[in-house]
Amino acid sequence: MGKDGKALDGFSFAKAETKDEDEKRLLDKKDVNGVFMRWIWTAELSNSFERMQALAVASSFAPALRKLYTSDEEFQEALKRHLTFFNTQANWGCLIHGTVLAMEEQRAMGSEIPGEMITGIKTGLMGPIAGIGDTLDFGTIQTILFALGASFATAGNAVGIVFPILFMIITFLEARFLFGLGYSLGKESIQKILSSGAINVIIDCASIVGMFMMGALSASIVKVSTPLAWTFGDKSIVLQDTLNAIAPGILPLTAVFFVFWGIKYKKWTITKCLIILVIASILGAFFGILA
């Protein structure tokens, strides 16, 4: 892209829109890429209950801050800003970091941006952004892809391993795009995204698709049947055939809703659910209730 070109697309980091703006930048593409790469690979490596991801934030920003603030005093002050408590979803948190990096750059160039504003942007938005990221990445995308992978794996198909890898690729590209978006638009970027209402539509659509996928996968993966049968004279009634005639898959559906009920209303853990299901399967098979 030429110096006077528009911002780069979502998979590259945006530069200024005009040549004049580009010349005002103190950080080059390598600097911005460096902040992103250090963050995305170390976000969860230094967690502590006192500061959570703060050390990863500070270490990710450190080389860029050193370039922005040549004075040791200013550099140390900037590092302290990013050592305050911080915790968000790592991929969507890139939107915050891109924004904050742009603010630090503008501050270093003389803009009247107080350090408290930079800290406030981080602490004020880390919660909402984490909610969006967890819902989309781990609540929807990961659930769908891992369930698809599991369906292949249980059938003995090696294609199942592709889906976890695909999840990592998708979220990496997502994080890269969001970091570039934040850096390109500055502190207005997150407010624009959150106030537009578009993110709510995306979440709703993703949730609906996720529910359809989980329903279809539950019907095909969960296997529950009963061998119970009764004979009346020369006529035999097989319970499973009767249930299939009324509602095919009703026993797997019952098992799924039982687990859902336990997790949602009884606050069971996944481990407890697994133990209950294993015990129920063993007892059901022993007494001839379940096949």
ABEGO torsion letter per residue (X at the ends): XBAABBBBBAABBBBBABAAAAAABABBAAAAAAAAAAAAAAAAAABBAAAEAAAAAAAAAAAAAAAABABAAAAAAAAAAAABBBBBBAAAAAAAAAAAAAAAAAAAAGBBBBAAAAAAAAAAAAAAAAAAAAAAAAAAAAAAAAAAAAAAAAAGBAAAAAAAAAAAAAAAAAAAAAAAAAAAAEAAAAAAAAAAGAAAAAAAAAAAAAAAAAAAAAAAABBBBBABBBBBEABBBBAAAAAAAABBGAAAAAAAAAAAAAAAAAGBBAAAAAAAAAAAAAAAAAAGABX
